[in-house]
Structures are given as C-alpha cells and as structure tokens.
Amino acid sequence: MSAVVALAVGLSSPPGTAQEAWGLAAALGYGCAAAVAARSTQAWARVPAVIAVLGAAVVPLTYLTVVGTAQMEVGVVERGADLLLSNGTPYHATPRTVPEFNPYLPGMSLFGIPHVLFGDTPLTGARLWFGIGFLAAALGTVRVLAKRTDHTPHGITGGMGVLWLIACPVVALPLAIGGVDPPVIGLICLALAFAHRGNAGRAGLALGVAAALKWTAWPAIPVLVALFAVTRGGRAAVRSATGALGIAVLCTLPVALGDTGAFYQNVVLYPLGLGPTASSAQSPLLGHLIVSLVPNGKAVTVVLIGLSALGVGISLLARPPRSTVAAADRLALGLILAILLSPATRIGYAIYPIVLLVWPRFAAALTAAPRGNAPRAAPPADGQDATKSGAPTVARNS
C-alpha cells in the first residue's frame, strides 16, 4: 500500500519537483521492503523496516540534498533565520511574493541558524535539522516510555517502532523533501509521553517548544491541561499550562511586539489565506471549496473553524480525556476539523492526525504489562498516591 501511495505521489507531482523524486524513489524502496517482508516469518521484522527507511527517507533525502531540490519551506526558514540574526525578527516587513512570507512562529527559525552561520553545505541545511529534531523527539519519547528491552505483544521494540514510524509515507515524505511538521508532531508526542508518566512540568516544556515552532501545536495545550486536570489534579494542570504557555509566549511575544505588523501579516493572515497574497498551501478540501464557491467564503471558514474549536473545547470540559490515547484522539479530531475547514491547507498536514492516532497506541502497548497486556499504572507525581490522583491508564479510552 505504501508503494502505491508513493508511486501515486511521484506520478501526480510536477516534473522536477522534490515530491516527484521522493515518490519514485520511495515506491522502489517500499516495494523492496514488501518483497523482503513477504519472505519473513516474523511480522514487523527489522530488516524490512530498515529497507523502507532507507528507500523512503534516507536515499531520497540524500539525493535531493545533493541536487539542491527541496520544498519551499526550507528556504523560508533559512531566510527567516538570516533576518532574525540581522534584524531581530524572522519576518519581512512588507512581504509581496509567496517565498517572502514566513508563516511559522519565531522558534522555527532556529533550524536555519546553522545555514546562516556556516554556509550552504549538506550538513547545515534546515531540512537536515528538521529531521534531526524529529528523530530526537521520537527517540526521547521511547526513552521516556519504556526500557530498551520492552516490547509490544507483537514483538516490536521502541527502536523498531521509530523505524516503522519514519517509514510511514506521511512522515517519510516531509522528512525527505524538507517539511517543517515532523519536529512539531515529534515534540507533541514527547509531551504526551511525559503526560503518560505523570510528569506535568516536562510535558508542558516539551509542548511549549512545539508551540514556539508552529500554530499547529497550540491546540494541544488545552487538551494536555484537561488531561492533567482530570487525572492529576489542578496543580499539575497549572504546571503543564505554565510550562507550555511560558515557553511559547517567551519565544513569540518579543518578536510579535517588535514588529506587530510584520508578525500579523506573516503568521496570522497568510496561514489563514486572508492576506493579499494567496498562500501556496491549497488543497481541494472543504475550506478551500467554501472560499472558492461561497460568497464571503473566507469569513465563513473563519467562523466554522472558531465553532469547531469551541466544540472541542466544550468536549474537554464535559468529557475530559482520561488517558494519553484519549487525549491524542481528541487532539487529532480538533486538528482534522481545522485542516478540513482551513482555506489554506495541505493534505500533507495529515501527518498530525495519523501520527496522533497511531503512535500513542503503540506507546501504550509498549508500556503495557507483559502478562495479559494488563495496563501498568503510571508512577504517582508530586508525592500523590496513584489511586487517589486518578493516574491515567493506557488501556482505557474515553
């Protein structure tokens, strides 16, 4: 199936683009991995996973780096880093063309700092550092959740789980072509891992770093706070909110106040498709169709996004999630609604709901007790008794 998806991407993409190169190379890699897996007696074996990662991520990434082809986001982040170091803000004051707009929050520009400091080399490009950020977050998630020897009932260790995660097309594609979303979703998963262990402070800090990179991480903050409020109490909820909002605001507010107009044009209007220049992030999803077909469509989509956010917020109050899996599901629902209704979005944003629906369940299985797959209670936080603090379980979803 992955080979078919990759081939479809390659054949449907414009010639000479990074997406075309990834699709054709990944289709071959997935095909080889499938052939090896068919001859293996072990489900989810290591060798097919390695082949899939090489064919779908490493080889395309290496080739695209050598030929100098990348998704536009790479250049945007690198130019943002240059502006940040020279002007104190990563945003053009009067952006006019699509490449001049920087729709990301100031923290994202840090991935472009090596390129600015050390020049244009294969080891300094923002694309490589996006991948390193994602890999560090994914491995950190495994380290938080389980020992190296722990494995799921299917025999998959944490390391193998990371390999299969990287091999997934929605992850391998942005890693190879230079998408900005992998480190964001990686940090969200790391925050959920800390939440599963009952560590509100570290969960908030991890989520705060993600929220300093891109708006797509901000919906996770109320979800995480609701999870801690119902399972660990008010103090833990406040601690997680303080950590997340503290880092996000500390990284964003000075830049926003330094040039409010540039920040508003780049980070608010442009991502919503409300600016004078149309965003390049357009897919034939519901929000784009509303803008194209309905009078005052942009205003309609903004209202619909607000109503969907309100609905998810009410659900957090009426039925808060009681496990990290349930929290990830609720966050995935909110992001799916935002992706569908946004007038400027990409199908590539599917990395968020897909990873949120799959990875926390793998993590829950990884930390389950070996016998009978009974849930292992999270250790009590802040000296509380686990039976009194409402510690989240890994097997029950709400």
C-alpha positions in Angstrom: 0.0 0.0 0.0 2.8 2.4 0.9 4.4 1.7 -2.5 1.2 2.5 -4.3 0.8 5.8 -2.3 4.4 6.8 -3.1 4.1 6.0 -6.8 0.9 8.0 -7.0 2.6 11.0 -5.4 5.5 10.6 -7.8 3.4 10.3 -10.9 1.0 13.1 -10.0 3.7 15.7 -9.0 5.1 18.2 -11.4 8.3 17.1 -13.1 11.5 18.1 -11.4 9.9 18.7 -8.0 11.1 17.1 -4.7 7.7 15.4 -4.4 8.2 13.6 -7.8 11.7 12.4 -6.8 10.5 11.2 -3.4 7.5 9.3 -4.9 9.5 7.4 -7.5 12.4 6.6 -5.1 10.1 5.7 -2.2 7.9 3.4 -4.4 11.0 1.4 -5.2 12.1 1.3 -1.5 8.7 0.3 -0.3 8.5 -2.4 -3.0 11.8 -3.9 -1.9 10.7 -3.8 1.7 7.5 -5.5 0.9 9.3 -8.3 -1.0 11.6 -8.9 1.9 8.7 -8.8 4.4 6.8 -11.4 2.3 9.7 -13.9 2.8 10.0 -13.2 6.5 8.3 -15.4 9.2 8.2 -12.5 11.7 5.6 -9.8 11.5 7.0 -6.2 11.6 10.6 -7.5 11.2 13.6 -5.3 11.5 15.1 -5.8 8.0 12.0 -4.7 6.0 11.8 -1.6 8.3 15.4 -0.7 7.7 14.9 -1.1 3.9 11.8 1.0 4.0 13.5 3.8 5.9 16.5 3.7 3.5 14.3 3.7 0.4 11.6 6.2 1.6 13.7 8.6 3.7 17.5 8.3 3.6 18.0 7.8 -0.1 15.6 10.5 -1.3 16.9 12.9 1.3 20.5 12.3 0.2 19.7 12.7 -3.4 17.6 15.8 -3.0 20.3 17.4 -0.8 22.9 16.7 -3.4 20.9 18.1 -6.3 19.7 21.0 -4.2 16.0 20.4 -4.5 13.7 21.0 -1.5 10.3 22.1 -0.5 9.9 25.9 -0.3 9.7 25.7 3.5 13.4 25.1 3.7 14.3 28.4 2.0 11.7 30.2 4.0 13.1 29.0 7.4 16.7 29.7 6.3 15.8 33.2 5.2 13.9 33.7 8.4 17.0 32.8 10.4 19.0 35.3 8.4 16.5 38.0 9.1 16.3 37.0 12.8 20.1 37.4 13.3 20.3 40.6 11.3 17.1 42.4 12.1 15.8 40.7 15.3 12.7 39.4 13.5 12.3 36.5 11.1 9.6 38.3 9.1 9.7 40.6 6.1 8.0 43.9 6.9 6.3 44.1 3.6 6.1 40.6 2.0 4.7 40.5 -1.5 5.6 37.2 -3.1 4.9 33.8 -1.6 8.6 33.0 -0.7 8.8 36.2 1.3 6.1 35.1 3.7 7.1 33.2 6.8 4.0 31.7 8.4 5.9 30.0 11.2 6.5 31.1 14.7 9.9 32.5 15.7 11.2 29.3 17.1 11.2 27.6 13.7 13.9 29.9 12.5 16.4 28.2 14.8 16.5 25.3 12.4 18.0 27.7 9.8 20.7 29.1 12.1 23.4 26.5 11.0 22.9 27.5 7.4 23.4 31.2 8.2 26.4 30.6 10.4 28.3 28.0 8.4 27.1 28.5 4.8 25.3 26.3 2.3 26.5 22.7 3.0 24.7 19.4 3.2 25.1 19.4 7.0 23.8 22.9 7.6 20.5 22.9 5.6 17.3 23.4 7.6 15.9 20.2 6.1 18.5 18.0 7.8 17.9 19.7 11.1 14.1 19.3 10.8 14.8 15.5 10.6 17.3 15.6 13.5 14.7 17.4 15.6 12.0 14.8 14.8 14.3 11.9 15.4 15.5 13.3 18.8 11.9 13.8 19.9 10.8 10.3 18.7 13.8 8.6 20.5 13.1 10.7 23.5 9.5 9.5 23.5 10.7 5.9 23.5 13.2 6.6 26.3 10.6 8.2 28.5 8.0 5.4 28.0 10.0 2.2 28.1 13.2 0.4 28.7 15.2 -0.7 25.7 14.1 -4.3 26.2 10.4 -3.6 26.5 8.3 -4.6 23.5 4.7 -4.7 22.4 2.7 -8.0 22.2 3.7 -8.1 18.5 7.4 -8.1 19.5 8.1 -4.6 18.3 10.7 -2.7 20.5 10.7 1.0 20.8 13.6 1.4 18.4 11.8 -0.7 15.8 8.7 1.4 16.4 10.6 4.5 15.5 11.9 2.8 12.3 8.3 2.0 11.2 7.2 5.5 12.1 9.8 7.0 9.9 8.9 4.6 7.1 5.3 5.8 7.1 4.7 7.8 4.0 3.2 10.8 5.8 6.4 11.0 7.8 9.0 9.9 5.2 7.8 12.4 2.6 8.2 15.6 4.7 11.5 14.3 6.1 12.9 13.8 2.6 11.6 17.0 1.0 12.0 19.4 3.9 8.7 19.7 5.6 8.5 21.7 8.9 5.9 19.5 10.6 7.9 16.4 11.7 9.7 18.1 14.6 6.4 19.7 15.7 4.5 16.4 15.9 7.5 14.7 17.4 7.5 17.2 20.3 3.8 16.8 20.8 4.3 13.0 21.1 7.1 13.6 23.5 4.8 15.8 25.6 2.2 13.1 25.6 4.8 10.6 26.7 5.7 12.8 29.7 2.0 13.1 30.4 1.6 9.3 30.4 4.4 9.2 33.0 2.6 11.9 35.1 5.3 14.5 34.7 3.3 17.7 34.2 6.3 20.0 34.2 8.3 18.2 31.4 5.2 17.6 29.4 4.5 21.4 29.4 8.0 22.2 28.5 8.1 19.8 25.5 4.7 21.1 24.3 5.9 24.7 24.8 8.9 24.1 22.5 6.5 22.7 19.9 4.2 25.7 20.3 7.1 28.0 19.7 7.6 26.5 16.3 4.1 26.5 14.7 0.5 27.3 15.5 -0.5 23.6 14.9 0.9 22.7 18.3 -1.3 25.2 20.2 -4.5 23.1 20.2 -2.6 20.5 22.2 -2.2 22.9 25.2 -5.8 22.8 26.4 -6.0 19.1 25.7 -3.0 18.4 27.8 -4.3 20.7 30.6 -7.6 18.9 30.6 -5.9 15.5 30.8 -3.8 16.6 33.8 -6.8 18.3 35.5 -8.9 15.1 35.5 -6.1 12.6 36.2 -3.5 14.5 38.4 -5.4 17.5 39.8 -5.4 21.2 39.4 -1.8 21.8 40.4 -0.5 19.5 37.7 -2.8 21.1 35.2 -1.5 24.6 36.1 2.1 23.4 36.0 1.7 22.0 32.5 -0.1 25.1 31.2 2.6 27.3 32.7 5.4 25.4 31.1 3.7 25.3 27.7 2.5 28.8 27.6 5.6 30.2 29.3 8.0 28.9 26.6 5.6 29.6 23.7 4.9 33.2 24.8 8.5 33.9 25.8 9.7 32.9 22.3 6.9 34.6 20.4 5.8 37.8 22.2 9.1 39.8 21.9 9.2 39.2 18.1 5.4 40.0 17.8 5.8 43.2 19.7 9.0 44.2 17.9 7.2 44.4 14.6 3.5 43.7 15.1 2.5 44.5 11.5 5.0 42.0 10.0 4.1 39.3 12.6 0.4 39.8 11.8 0.8 39.6 8.1 3.1 36.6 8.1 1.9 34.5 11.0 -1.9 35.3 11.2 -3.3 36.4 7.9 -1.2 34.4 5.5 -1.7 31.0 7.0 -5.4 31.6 7.1 -5.4 32.6 3.5 -6.7 36.1 4.4 -3.8 38.1 3.2 -3.4 40.0 -0.1 -1.2 37.1 -1.4 -2.7 33.7 -1.7 -1.0 31.0 0.3 0.7 28.2 -1.6 -0.8 25.7 0.9 -4.0 24.9 -1.0 -5.7 21.6 -1.4 -9.3 20.8 -2.6 -10.5 20.3 0.9 -13.7 21.7 2.4 -12.3 25.1 3.5 -10.8 25.8 0.1 -14.0 24.8 -1.7 -16.0 27.1 0.6 -13.7 30.1 -0.2 -14.0 29.3 -4.0 -17.7 28.7 -4.2 -19.4 30.6 -1.3 -19.8 34.4 -1.1 -17.6 35.8 1.7 -16.2 32.3 1.9 -13.1 33.4 3.9 -15.3 34.8 6.7 -17.4 31.6 6.6 -14.3 29.4 7.1 -13.0 31.5 10.0 -16.4 31.2 11.7 -16.5 27.5 11.1 -13.0 27.0 12.5 -14.0 29.0 15.6 -17.1 27.0 16.1 -15.2 23.7 15.7 -12.6 24.9 18.2 -15.4 25.9 20.6 -17.0 22.5 20.2 -13.8 20.6 21.0 -13.2 23.0 24.0 -16.7 22.2 25.3 -16.0 18.5 24.9 -12.8 18.9 27.0 -14.9 20.4 29.8 -17.9 18.0 29.5 -15.9 14.8 29.0 -12.2 15.4 29.5 -9.8 12.7 28.3 -8.6 10.3 31.0 -5.6 8.7 29.1 -3.0 9.8 26.8 -4.6 7.8 24.0 -7.9 9.6 24.6 -6.1 13.0 24.7 -4.3 12.2 21.4 -7.6 11.2 19.8 -9.3 14.4 20.9 -6.4 16.5 19.6 -6.5 14.6 16.3 -10.2 15.3 16.0 -9.6 19.0 16.5 -6.8 19.1 14.0 -8.8 17.2 11.4 -11.6 19.8 11.7 -9.0 22.6 11.4 -7.3 21.0 8.4 -10.6 20.4 6.6 -12.0 23.9 7.2 -8.9 26.0 6.7 -8.9 27.9 3.4 -5.1 27.4 3.1 -4.0 23.9 4.0 -2.1 20.9 2.6 -3.0 17.3 2.5 0.5 16.8 4.0 -0.9 18.1 7.3 -2.3 14.6 7.6 0.9 13.8 9.5 -0.7 15.2 12.6 -3.9 13.2 12.9 -2.3 10.0 11.5 0.6 10.1 14.0 -1.6 11.1 16.8 -4.0 8.2 16.1 -1.2 5.6 15.7 1.8 6.4 17.8 0.2 6.9 21.3 -1.5 3.4 20.8 1.9 1.9 20.1 3.3 3.7 23.1 0.5 2.4 25.3 1.2 -1.2 24.1 4.9 -0.6 24.7 4.3 0.3 28.3 1.7 -2.4 29.0 2.5 -5.2 31.4 3.8 -8.3 29.7 1.3 -10.8 31.2 -2.2 -10.4 29.8 -1.3 -7.0 28.4 -2.6 -5.5 31.7 -2.1 -1.8 32.0 0.9 -0.6 34.0 0.0 2.2 36.3 1.9 5.4 35.9 4.0 6.4 38.9 2.5 8.9 41.2 3.5 12.5 40.7 4.2 15.2 43.3 4.1 12.7 46.1 0.4 11.8 45.5 -1.0 8.3 45.9 -1.7 6.9 42.4 -5.0 5.6 43.5 -6.1 9.0 44.6 -4.6 11.1 41.9 -6.5 9.5 39.1 -3.4 8.3 37.2 -4.1 7.8 33.5 -4.3 4.2 32.3 -3.0 3.1 28.9 -5.8 0.7 28.1 -9.0 2.8 28.7 -10.1 5.4 26.2 -12.8 7.9 26.7 
